[in-house]
Amino acid sequence: MGDNTLVLGHRVSEWCGHAPVLEEDIALANTALDLIGQTTLWLDLAGKVEDAGRDADRLAFHRDVWDFRNLLLVEQPNGDFGQTIMRQFLFDAWHLSQLTALMESSDAQIAAIAEKSSKEVTYHLERATDTVIGLGDGTEESHRRMQNALDLLWPYVGEMFVADAVDEAMVAAGIAPDPASLRAAYDTLVNDIFTAATLTRPESDFGHHGGKSGKRHSEHLGHMLTQMQWLQRAYPDATW
């Protein structure tokens, strides 16, 4: 969870100062800040559980690409504004349902982080939904770009719902839901929004896998980390 919000938070922050209009610039910056704030909570908890002397900063800025456990979707480049919004919508729809399920976690700390984060993510999903509909059902140009973005990113959706050994262990312990159990509600939501946006859902359900398990990331994550981690790598003991 922390790697997802960290990587997506950094990706969204790349729009700061470059968004199409001032309102979008502010909204995207706020979304990025929310995600980075959630990252601190998740990675601090991960460091505490690991008990190896690593805090959120250490986990965020001193791991190499093969140690990250994020969905491939969130590390995809921003592309144009439509691609960024479509990526956000596809992630937010899953993120909110995942957090809602985690609020029932047997681990009190995870449940508390999920409840706190869900308030921000509810807003993220509402905003992304409205924008997907507005652009999809907008001009010929905006519709074309949103459909292109959906076609490009849909193959990264399936990874959200595939379980590995870690998921199975957490399900058995009552810590987290079975990823597959979230798929039906996700499909209902996104299908309704695609219809409202006059977008056509790709017929193929082929899915890229490997980011969540750390087995194989796309080439984009390594390039992103060189930008995100350079200061801490150059000055390992730097503090604010």
Accessible surface in RSA format (square Angstrom, percent):
REM  Atomic radii and reference values for relative SASA: ProtOr
REM  Chains: A
REM  Algorithm: Lee & Richards
REM  Probe-radius: 1.40
REM  Slices: 20
REM RES _ NUM      All-atoms   Total-Side   Main-Chain    Non-polar    All polar
REM                ABS   REL    ABS   REL    ABS   REL    ABS   REL    ABS   REL
RES MET A   1    54.97  28.5  23.73  15.7  31.24  74.4  20.11  17.1  34.86  46.2
RES GLY A   2     4.73   5.8   0.00   N/A   4.73   5.8   0.09   0.2   4.64  10.4
RES ASP A   3     9.60   6.7   7.98   7.9   1.62   3.8   3.84   9.0   5.76   5.7
RES ASN A   4     9.79   6.7   9.72   9.4   0.07   0.2   1.01   2.4   8.77   8.5
RES THR A   5     0.18   0.1   0.18   0.2   0.00   0.0   0.18   0.2   0.00   0.0
RES LEU A   6     6.63   3.7   6.63   4.7   0.00   0.0   6.63   4.7   0.00   0.0
RES VAL A   7     0.00   0.0   0.00   0.0   0.00   0.0   0.00   0.0   0.00   0.0
RES LEU A   8     0.00   0.0   0.00   0.0   0.00   0.0   0.00   0.0   0.00   0.0
RES GLY A   9     0.00   0.0   0.00   N/A   0.00   0.0   0.00   0.0   0.00   0.0
RES HIS A  10    37.11  20.3  35.55  24.7   1.56   4.0  23.97  24.7  13.14  15.3
RES ARG A  11    17.47   7.3  17.47   8.9   0.00   0.0   0.00   0.0  17.47  10.6
RES VAL A  12     0.36   0.2   0.05   0.0   0.31   0.7   0.05   0.0   0.31   0.8
RES SER A  13    42.42  35.8  34.60  46.2   7.83  18.0  25.39  54.1  17.04  23.9
RES GLU A  14    69.03  39.6  47.10  35.6  21.93  52.2  36.03  69.7  33.00  26.9
RES TRP A  15    30.19  12.1  29.48  14.3   0.71   1.7  30.19  16.1   0.00   0.0
RES CYS A  16    75.24  56.9  61.00  68.0  14.24  33.5  13.39  33.9  61.85  66.7
RES GLY A  17    62.59  77.2   0.00   N/A  62.59  77.2  32.75  89.9  29.85  66.9
RES HIS A  18   135.56  74.1 112.03  77.9  23.53  60.2  70.40  72.6  65.16  75.8
RES ALA A  19    16.92  15.6   0.00   0.0  16.92  38.5   0.00   0.0  16.92  44.8
RES PRO A  20    79.98  58.3  39.81  36.3  40.18 146.1  52.70  43.5  27.28 169.5
RES VAL A  21    80.68  53.1  72.70  65.8   7.98  19.2  80.68  70.1   0.00   0.0
RES LEU A  22   128.18  71.4 116.81  83.6  11.37  28.6 120.78  84.8   7.40  19.9
RES GLU A  23   125.05  71.8 118.77  89.9   6.28  15.0  66.61 128.8  58.44  47.7
RES GLU A  24    36.63  21.0  36.53  27.6   0.10   0.2   7.65  14.8  28.98  23.7
RES ASP A  25    22.09  15.5  22.04  21.9   0.06   0.1   5.13  12.1  16.96  16.9
RES ILE A  26    94.54  53.8  91.83  68.4   2.71   6.5  94.43  68.0   0.11   0.3
RES ALA A  27    15.42  14.2  11.54  17.8   3.88   8.8  15.14  21.3   0.28   0.7
RES LEU A  28     2.51   1.4   2.51   1.8   0.00   0.0   2.51   1.8   0.00   0.0
RES ALA A  29    25.73  23.7  22.79  35.2   2.94   6.7  24.93  35.1   0.80   2.1
RES ASN A  30    72.01  49.7  71.93  69.5   0.08   0.2  16.38  39.4  55.63  53.8
RES THR A  31     3.90   2.8   3.35   3.4   0.55   1.3   2.10   2.8   1.80   2.7
RES ALA A  32     4.01   3.7   3.93   6.1   0.08   0.2   4.01   5.6   0.00   0.0
RES LEU A  33   122.94  68.5 115.03  82.3   7.91  19.9 115.63  81.2   7.31  19.7
RES ASP A  34    35.69  25.0  32.24  32.1   3.45   8.2   2.73   6.4  32.96  32.9
RES LEU A  35     0.07   0.0   0.07   0.1   0.00   0.0   0.07   0.1   0.00   0.0
RES ILE A  36    65.12  37.1  65.12  48.5   0.00   0.0  65.12  46.9   0.00   0.0
RES GLY A  37    37.14  45.8   0.00   N/A  37.14  45.8  33.50  91.9   3.64   8.2
RES GLN A  38     3.45   1.9   2.45   1.8   1.00   2.4   2.52   5.4   0.93   0.7
RES THR A  39     5.48   3.9   5.48   5.6   0.00   0.0   5.48   7.4   0.00   0.0
RES THR A  40    62.54  44.5  61.98  62.8   0.55   1.3  42.06  56.5  20.48  31.0
RES LEU A  41    58.23  32.4  54.15  38.7   4.08  10.3  56.41  39.6   1.82   4.9
RES TRP A  42    18.57   7.5  15.06   7.3   3.51   8.2  15.06   8.0   3.51   5.7
RES LEU A  43    11.19   6.2  11.19   8.0   0.00   0.0  11.19   7.9   0.00   0.0
RES ASP A  44    63.64  44.6  56.67  56.4   6.97  16.5  23.10  54.4  40.53  40.4
RES LEU A  45    18.57  10.3  14.44  10.3   4.12  10.4  17.88  12.6   0.69   1.9
RES ALA A  46    45.48  41.8  34.84  53.8  10.65  24.2  42.58  60.0   2.90   7.7
RES GLY A  47     4.81   5.9   0.00   N/A   4.81   5.9   1.55   4.3   3.26   7.3
RES LYS A  48   140.74  68.7 118.59  72.8  22.15  52.7  90.99  81.9  49.75  53.0
RES VAL A  49   112.32  73.9  85.99  77.9  26.32  63.4  93.28  81.0  19.04  51.6
RES GLU A  50    77.54  44.5  48.97  37.1  28.57  68.0  38.46  74.4  39.08  31.9
RES ASP A  51   125.17  87.7 100.31  99.8  24.86  58.8  21.87  51.5 103.30 103.0
RES ALA A  52    66.73  61.4  33.27  51.3  33.46  76.1  44.78  63.1  21.95  58.1
RES GLY A  53    81.82 100.9   0.00   N/A  81.82 100.9  43.89 120.4  37.94  85.0
RES ARG A  54    82.18  34.5  75.30  38.4   6.88  16.4  26.69  36.5  55.49  33.6
RES ASP A  55    79.69  55.8  74.92  74.6   4.77  11.3  33.85  79.7  45.84  45.7
RES ALA A  56    10.32   9.5   9.65  14.9   0.67   1.5   9.89  13.9   0.43   1.1
RES ASP A  57    94.08  65.9  92.60  92.2   1.48   3.5  21.69  51.1  72.39  72.2
RES ARG A  58   106.93  44.9 105.12  53.6   1.81   4.3  22.73  31.1  84.20  51.0
RES LEU A  59    10.55   5.9  10.55   7.5   0.00   0.0  10.55   7.4   0.00   0.0
RES ALA A  60     5.45   5.0   5.45   8.4   0.00   0.0   5.45   7.7   0.00   0.0
RES PHE A  61    40.71  20.4  40.71  25.2   0.00   0.0  40.71  24.7   0.00   0.0
RES HIS A  62    43.90  24.0  22.73  15.8  21.16  54.1   8.82   9.1  35.07  40.8
RES ARG A  63    23.65   9.9  21.49  11.0   2.16   5.1   8.58  11.7  15.07   9.1
RES ASP A  64    57.15  40.0  54.70  54.4   2.45   5.8   4.92  11.6  52.23  52.1
RES VAL A  65    41.57  27.4  39.52  35.8   2.05   4.9  39.52  34.3   2.05   5.6
RES TRP A  66   161.07  64.6 153.41  74.3   7.66  18.0 138.43  73.8  22.64  36.7
RES ASP A  67    56.98  39.9  50.66  50.4   6.32  14.9   9.18  21.6  47.80  47.7
RES PHE A  68     0.00   0.0   0.00   0.0   0.00   0.0   0.00   0.0   0.00   0.0
RES ARG A  69   116.18  48.8 106.49  54.3   9.69  23.1  43.41  59.3  72.77  44.1
RES ASN A  70     0.03   0.0   0.00   0.0   0.03   0.1   0.03   0.1   0.00   0.0
RES LEU A  71     2.71   1.5   2.35   1.7   0.37   0.9   2.35   1.6   0.37   1.0
RES LEU A  72     9.41   5.2   9.41   6.7   0.00   0.0   9.41   6.6   0.00   0.0
RES LEU A  73     0.00   0.0   0.00   0.0   0.00   0.0   0.00   0.0   0.00   0.0
RES VAL A  74     0.00   0.0   0.00   0.0   0.00   0.0   0.00   0.0   0.00   0.0
RES GLU A  75     0.00   0.0   0.00   0.0   0.00   0.0   0.00   0.0   0.00   0.0
RES GLN A  76     8.40   4.7   8.40   6.1   0.00   0.0   0.80   1.7   7.59   5.8
RES PRO A  77    47.92  34.9  47.41  43.2   0.51   1.9  47.79  39.5   0.13   0.8
RES ASN A  78    19.53  13.5  16.58  16.0   2.95   7.1   9.88  23.8   9.65   9.3
RES GLY A  79    46.38  57.2   0.00   N/A  46.38  57.2  26.12  71.7  20.26  45.4
RES ASP A  80    52.19  36.6  40.02  39.8  12.17  28.8  28.74  67.7  23.45  23.4
RES PHE A  81    34.73  17.4  31.54  19.5   3.19   8.3  31.54  19.1   3.19   9.1
RES GLY A  82     5.21   6.4   0.00   N/A   5.21   6.4   2.21   6.1   2.99   6.7
RES GLN A  83    25.68  14.4  25.63  18.7   0.05   0.1   2.27   4.8  23.41  17.8
RES THR A  84     0.51   0.4   0.35   0.4   0.16   0.4   0.51   0.7   0.00   0.0
RES ILE A  85     0.12   0.1   0.12   0.1   0.00   0.0   0.12   0.1   0.00   0.0
RES MET A  86     0.00   0.0   0.00   0.0   0.00   0.0   0.00   0.0   0.00   0.0
RES ARG A  87     0.30   0.1   0.30   0.2   0.00   0.0   0.16   0.2   0.14   0.1
RES GLN A  88     4.89   2.7   4.89   3.6   0.00   0.0   4.41   9.4   0.48   0.4
RES PHE A  89     0.00   0.0   0.00   0.0   0.00   0.0   0.00   0.0   0.00   0.0
RES LEU A  90     0.00   0.0   0.00   0.0   0.00   0.0   0.00   0.0   0.00   0.0
RES PHE A  91     0.13   0.1   0.13   0.1   0.00   0.0   0.13   0.1   0.00   0.0
RES ASP A  92     0.05   0.0   0.05   0.1   0.00   0.0   0.00   0.0   0.05   0.1
RES ALA A  93     3.73   3.4   0.00   0.0   3.73   8.5   0.00   0.0   3.73   9.9
RES TRP A  94    13.81   5.5  13.80   6.7   0.01   0.0  13.23   7.1   0.58   0.9
RES HIS A  95     0.64   0.4   0.64   0.4   0.00   0.0   0.20   0.2   0.44   0.5
RES LEU A  96    37.53  20.9  37.53  26.8   0.00   0.0  37.53  26.4   0.00   0.0
RES SER A  97    29.44  24.9  21.17  28.2   8.28  19.1  26.90  57.3   2.55   3.6
RES GLN A  98    23.35  13.1  23.35  17.1   0.00   0.0   0.00   0.0  23.35  17.7
RES LEU A  99     0.00   0.0   0.00   0.0   0.00   0.0   0.00   0.0   0.00   0.0
RES THR A 100    74.85  53.2  72.41  73.4   2.43   5.8  61.23  82.2  13.62  20.6
RES ALA A 101    29.00  26.7  13.14  20.3  15.86  36.1  21.76  30.6   7.24  19.2
RES LEU A 102     5.90   3.3   5.80   4.1   0.10   0.2   5.90   4.1   0.00   0.0
RES MET A 103    69.60  36.0  52.99  35.1  16.61  39.5  49.56  42.1  20.04  26.5
RES GLU A 104   147.79  84.9 121.42  91.9  26.37  62.8  51.13  98.9  96.67  78.9
RES SER A 105    15.53  13.1   0.00   0.0  15.53  35.8   2.63   5.6  12.90  18.1
RES SER A 106    79.16  66.9  38.04  50.8  41.12  94.7  44.49  94.8  34.67  48.6
RES ASP A 107    42.65  29.9  35.45  35.3   7.20  17.0  10.68  25.1  31.97  31.9
RES ALA A 108    81.30  74.7  66.57 102.7  14.73  33.5  72.73 102.4   8.57  22.7
RES GLN A 109    78.73  44.0  74.29  54.3   4.44  10.6  35.86  76.3  42.88  32.5
RES ILE A 110    27.29  15.5  27.29  20.3   0.00   0.0  27.29  19.6   0.00   0.0
RES ALA A 111    19.46  17.9  18.03  27.8   1.43   3.3  18.34  25.8   1.12   3.0
RES ALA A 112    58.90  54.2  48.48  74.8  10.42  23.7  53.99  76.0   4.91  13.0
RES ILE A 113    18.29  10.4  16.67  12.4   1.62   3.9  18.16  13.1   0.13   0.4
RES ALA A 114     0.00   0.0   0.00   0.0   0.00   0.0   0.00   0.0   0.00   0.0
RES GLU A 115    88.29  50.7  88.26  66.8   0.03   0.1  12.60  24.4  75.69  61.8
RES LYS A 116   122.45  59.7 116.39  71.4   6.06  14.4  68.03  61.2  54.42  58.0
RES SER A 117     0.48   0.4   0.06   0.1   0.41   1.0   0.41   0.9   0.06   0.1
RES SER A 118    12.81  10.8  12.70  17.0   0.11   0.2   4.88  10.4   7.93  11.1
RES LYS A 119   149.23  72.8 132.16  81.1  17.08  40.7  86.06  77.5  63.18  67.3
RES GLU A 120    58.52  33.6  53.41  40.4   5.10  12.1  23.86  46.2  34.66  28.3
RES VAL A 121     0.00   0.0   0.00   0.0   0.00   0.0   0.00   0.0   0.00   0.0
RES THR A 122    53.90  38.3  53.60  54.3   0.30   0.7  41.95  56.3  11.95  18.1
RES TYR A 123   109.59  51.2 108.24  61.6   1.35   3.5  84.41  63.4  25.18  31.0
RES HIS A 124     4.04   2.2   0.45   0.3   3.59   9.2   2.72   2.8   1.32   1.5
RES LEU A 125    20.38  11.3  20.38  14.6   0.00   0.0  20.38  14.3   0.00   0.0
RES GLU A 126   100.93  57.9  96.24  72.8   4.69  11.2  39.84  77.1  61.09  49.9
RES ARG A 127    33.17  13.9  27.24  13.9   5.93  14.1  23.24  31.8   9.93   6.0
RES ALA A 128     0.23   0.2   0.23   0.4   0.00   0.0   0.23   0.3   0.00   0.0
RES THR A 129    20.18  14.4  20.18  20.5   0.00   0.0  17.66  23.7   2.52   3.8
RES ASP A 130   100.50  70.4  89.74  89.3  10.75  25.4  29.38  69.1  71.12  70.9
RES THR A 131    24.51  17.4  18.28  18.5   6.23  14.8  16.12  21.7   8.39  12.7
RES VAL A 132     0.00   0.0   0.00   0.0   0.00   0.0   0.00   0.0   0.00   0.0
RES ILE A 133    50.54  28.8  50.45  37.6   0.08   0.2  50.45  36.3   0.08   0.2
RES GLY A 134    45.38  56.0   0.00   N/A  45.38  56.0  34.90  95.8  10.47  23.5
RES LEU A 135    49.84  27.8  49.74  35.6   0.10   0.2  49.84  35.0   0.00   0.0
RES GLY A 136     0.97   1.2   0.00   N/A   0.97   1.2   0.00   0.0   0.97   2.2
RES ASP A 137    84.97  59.5  64.80  64.5  20.18  47.7   3.62   8.5  81.35  81.1
RES GLY A 138    46.37  57.2   0.00   N/A  46.37  57.2  19.12  52.5  27.25  61.0
RES THR A 139    90.71  64.5  82.26  83.4   8.45  20.1  85.42 114.7   5.30   8.0
RES GLU A 140   157.65  90.5 141.88 107.3  15.77  37.5  62.66 121.2  94.99  77.6
RES GLU A 141    80.07  46.0  76.94  58.2   3.13   7.5  50.43  97.5  29.64  24.2
RES SER A 142    18.52  15.7  14.49  19.3   4.03   9.3  17.78  37.9   0.74   1.0
RES HIS A 143    59.56  32.6  59.56  41.4   0.00   0.0  35.85  36.9  23.71  27.6
RES ARG A 144   117.05  49.1 113.93  58.1   3.12   7.4  62.26  85.1  54.79  33.2
RES ARG A 145   100.57  42.2  98.06  50.0   2.51   6.0  23.07  31.5  77.50  47.0
RES MET A 146     0.89   0.5   0.89   0.6   0.00   0.0   0.37   0.3   0.52   0.7
RES GLN A 147    31.53  17.6  31.53  23.0   0.00   0.0  27.02  57.5   4.52   3.4
RES ASN A 148    75.16  51.8  68.95  66.6   6.21  15.0  25.27  60.8  49.89  48.2
RES ALA A 149     3.79   3.5   0.95   1.5   2.84   6.5   3.57   5.0   0.22   0.6
RES LEU A 150     0.00   0.0   0.00   0.0   0.00   0.0   0.00   0.0   0.00   0.0
RES ASP A 151    70.25  49.2  56.80  56.5  13.45  31.8  27.73  65.3  42.52  42.4
RES LEU A 152    93.67  52.2  84.37  60.4   9.30  23.4  90.61  63.6   3.06   8.2
RES LEU A 153     0.85   0.5   0.85   0.6   0.00   0.0   0.85   0.6   0.00   0.0
RES TRP A 154     5.73   2.3   3.95   1.9   1.77   4.2   1.49   0.8   4.24   6.9
RES PRO A 155    31.77  23.2  31.72  28.9   0.05   0.2  31.77  26.2   0.00   0.0
RES TYR A 156    33.84  15.8  33.84  19.3   0.00   0.0   5.76   4.3  28.08  34.6
RES VAL A 157     0.89   0.6   0.89   0.8   0.00   0.0   0.89   0.8   0.00   0.0
RES GLY A 158    14.39  17.8   0.00   N/A  14.39  17.8  10.48  28.8   3.91   8.8
RES GLU A 159     4.28   2.5   4.23   3.2   0.05   0.1   3.83   7.4   0.45   0.4
RES MET A 160     1.97   1.0   0.00   0.0   1.97   4.7   0.19   0.2   1.78   2.4
RES PHE A 161    14.74   7.4   7.03   4.4   7.71  20.1   7.03   4.3   7.71  22.1
RES VAL A 162    68.33  45.0  63.02  57.1   5.31  12.8  66.36  57.7   1.97   5.4
RES ALA A 163    42.48  39.1  19.05  29.4  23.43  53.3  19.08  26.9  23.41  62.0
RES ASP A 164    44.35  31.1  37.04  36.9   7.31  17.3  35.31  83.1   9.04   9.0
RES ALA A 165    78.16  71.9  66.43 102.5  11.73  26.7  67.71  95.4  10.44  27.7
RES VAL A 166    97.85  64.4  94.33  85.4   3.52   8.5  97.78  85.0   0.06   0.2
RES ASP A 167    12.86   9.0  12.24  12.2   0.62   1.5   1.03   2.4  11.83  11.8
RES GLU A 168   110.91  63.7 102.23  77.3   8.68  20.7  39.07  75.6  71.84  58.7
RES ALA A 169    62.91  57.8  49.46  76.3  13.45  30.6  57.81  81.4   5.09  13.5
RES MET A 170    57.45  29.8  56.71  37.5   0.74   1.8  34.47  29.3  22.98  30.4
RES VAL A 171    62.87  41.4  51.30  46.4  11.57  27.9  51.50  44.8  11.36  30.8
RES ALA A 172    92.52  85.1  49.65  76.6  42.86  97.5  61.18  86.2  31.34  83.0
RES ALA A 173    56.31  51.8  31.25  48.2  25.06  57.0  43.34  61.0  12.97  34.4
RES GLY A 174    38.41  47.4   0.00   N/A  38.41  47.4  30.78  84.5   7.63  17.1
RES ILE A 175    44.92  25.6  44.37  33.1   0.55   1.3  44.59  32.1   0.33   0.9
RES ALA A 176    14.39  13.2   5.43   8.4   8.96  20.4   9.47  13.3   4.92  13.0
RES PRO A 177    28.46  20.7  13.48  12.3  14.99  54.5  24.75  20.4   3.72  23.1
RES ASP A 178    61.66  43.2  58.17  57.9   3.49   8.3  15.83  37.2  45.83  45.7
RES PRO A 179     8.70   6.3   7.85   7.2   0.85   3.1   8.70   7.2   0.00   0.0
RES ALA A 180    58.45  53.7  47.24  72.9  11.21  25.5  47.39  66.7  11.06  29.3
RES SER A 181    76.68  64.8  40.39  53.9  36.29  83.6  47.85 101.9  28.83  40.4
RES LEU A 182    19.63  10.9  18.41  13.2   1.21   3.0  19.61  13.8   0.02   0.0
RES ARG A 183    54.03  22.7  54.03  27.5   0.00   0.0  29.48  40.3  24.55  14.9
RES ALA A 184    76.95  70.7  66.33 102.4  10.62  24.2  73.73 103.8   3.21   8.5
RES ALA A 185    67.09  61.7  54.13  83.5  12.96  29.5  61.49  86.6   5.60  14.8
RES TYR A 186     3.69   1.7   0.00   0.0   3.69   9.6   3.53   2.7   0.16   0.2
RES ASP A 187    31.11  21.8  31.11  31.0   0.00   0.0  11.64  27.4  19.47  19.4
RES THR A 188    84.37  60.0  78.81  79.9   5.57  13.3  56.91  76.4  27.47  41.5
RES LEU A 189    59.57  33.2  56.19  40.2   3.38   8.5  59.43  41.7   0.15   0.4
RES VAL A 190     0.00   0.0   0.00   0.0   0.00   0.0   0.00   0.0   0.00   0.0
RES ASN A 191    55.61  38.3  53.63  51.8   1.98   4.8  21.51  51.8  34.10  33.0
RES ASP A 192    86.71  60.7  79.30  78.9   7.41  17.5  22.92  53.9  63.79  63.6
RES ILE A 193    19.99  11.4  19.99  14.9   0.00   0.0  19.99  14.4   0.00   0.0
RES PHE A 194     4.01   2.0   4.01   2.5   0.00   0.0   4.01   2.4   0.00   0.0
RES THR A 195   107.13  76.2  91.30  92.6  15.83  37.7  71.59  96.2  35.54  53.7
RES ALA A 196    47.58  43.7  28.31  43.7  19.27  43.8  39.98  56.3   7.60  20.1
RES ALA A 197     0.00   0.0   0.00   0.0   0.00   0.0   0.00   0.0   0.00   0.0
RES THR A 198    72.71  51.7  53.10  53.8  19.61  46.7  59.69  80.2  13.02  19.7
RES LEU A 199    11.95   6.7   0.00   0.0  11.95  30.0   0.32   0.2  11.63  31.3
RES THR A 200    96.52  68.6  91.91  93.2   4.60  11.0  62.00  83.3  34.52  52.2
RES ARG A 201    60.29  25.3  48.72  24.8  11.57  27.5  25.27  34.5  35.01  21.2
RES PRO A 202    29.47  21.5  18.01  16.4  11.46  41.6  27.20  22.5   2.27  14.1
RES GLU A 203   176.09 101.1 140.29 106.1  35.81  85.3  61.95 119.8 114.15  93.2
RES SER A 204    70.76  59.8  56.84  75.9  13.92  32.1  53.72 114.4  17.04  23.9
RES ASP A 205    94.00  65.8  66.71  66.4  27.29  64.5  32.73  77.0  61.27  61.1
RES PHE A 206   126.02  63.0 109.91  68.1  16.10  41.9 119.97  72.7   6.05  17.3
RES GLY A 207    16.82  20.7   0.00   N/A  16.82  20.7   1.32   3.6  15.49  34.7
RES HIS A 208    69.42  37.9  66.16  46.0   3.25   8.3  38.13  39.3  31.28  36.4
RES HIS A 209    80.76  44.1  76.65  53.3   4.11  10.5  52.50  54.1  28.26  32.9
RES GLY A 210     7.70   9.5   0.00   N/A   7.70   9.5   4.88  13.4   2.81   6.3
RES GLY A 211     0.00   0.0   0.00   N/A   0.00   0.0   0.00   0.0   0.00   0.0
RES LYS A 212    45.98  22.4  40.84  25.1   5.14  12.2  36.97  33.3   9.01   9.6
RES SER A 213    55.17  46.6  36.00  48.0  19.17  44.2  35.56  75.7  19.61  27.5
RES GLY A 214    13.33  16.4   0.00   N/A  13.33  16.4   1.33   3.7  12.00  26.9
RES LYS A 215   173.43  84.6 137.83  84.6  35.60  84.8  90.54  81.5  82.89  88.3
RES ARG A 216   149.23  62.7 142.82  72.8   6.41  15.3  61.46  84.0  87.77  53.2
RES HIS A 217    28.78  15.7   6.12   4.3  22.66  58.0   6.80   7.0  21.98  25.6
RES SER A 218    29.18  24.7  15.10  20.1  14.08  32.4  25.61  54.5   3.56   5.0
RES GLU A 219   130.67  75.0 108.39  82.0  22.27  53.0  47.24  91.4  83.42  68.1
RES HIS A 220    54.81  30.0  53.63  37.3   1.18   3.0  25.31  26.1  29.50  34.3
RES LEU A 221     0.00   0.0   0.00   0.0   0.00   0.0   0.00   0.0   0.00   0.0
RES GLY A 222    25.58  31.5   0.00   N/A  25.58  31.5  23.21  63.7   2.37   5.3
RES HIS A 223   123.24  67.4 118.96  82.7   4.28  10.9  79.46  81.9  43.78  50.9
RES MET A 224     3.76   1.9   0.00   0.0   3.76   9.0   3.51   3.0   0.25   0.3
RES LEU A 225     8.82   4.9   8.24   5.9   0.58   1.5   8.47   5.9   0.35   0.9
RES THR A 226    85.64  60.9  71.29  72.3  14.35  34.2  73.09  98.2  12.55  19.0
RES GLN A 227   124.46  69.6 114.71  83.8   9.75  23.2  32.70  69.6  91.76  69.6
RES MET A 228    18.40   9.5   6.57   4.4  11.83  28.2   8.16   6.9  10.25  13.6
RES GLN A 229     8.21   4.6   8.21   6.0   0.00   0.0   2.11   4.5   6.11   4.6
RES TRP A 230   145.90  58.6 139.02  67.3   6.88  16.1 118.17  63.0  27.73  45.0
RES LEU A 231    74.86  41.7  74.64  53.4   0.21   0.5  74.64  52.4   0.21   0.6
RES GLN A 232    46.24  25.9  46.24  33.8   0.00   0.0  15.20  32.3  31.04  23.5
RES ARG A 233   101.91  42.8  80.99  41.3  20.92  49.8  42.91  58.6  59.00  35.8
RES ALA A 234    59.04  54.3  27.29  42.1  31.75  72.2  38.25  53.9  20.79  55.1
RES TYR A 235   135.78  63.4 132.22  75.2   3.56   9.3  87.11  65.5  48.67  60.0
RES PRO A 236    77.91  56.8  65.07  59.3  12.84  46.7  65.07  53.7  12.84  79.8
RES ASP A 237   132.56  92.9 110.55 110.0  22.01  52.0  43.23 101.8  89.33  89.1
RES ALA A 238    54.84  50.4  21.18  32.7  33.66  76.6  32.43  45.7  22.41  59.4
RES THR A 239   127.00  90.3  90.50  91.7  36.50  87.0  71.49  96.0  55.51  83.9
RES TRP A 240   297.10 119.2 232.55 112.6  64.55 151.6 231.36 123.4  65.74 106.7
END  Absolute sums over single chains surface
CHAIN  1 A    11731.9       9611.6       2120.3       7092.7       4639.3
END  Absolute sums over all chains
TOTAL         11731.9       9611.6       2120.3       7092.7       4639.3
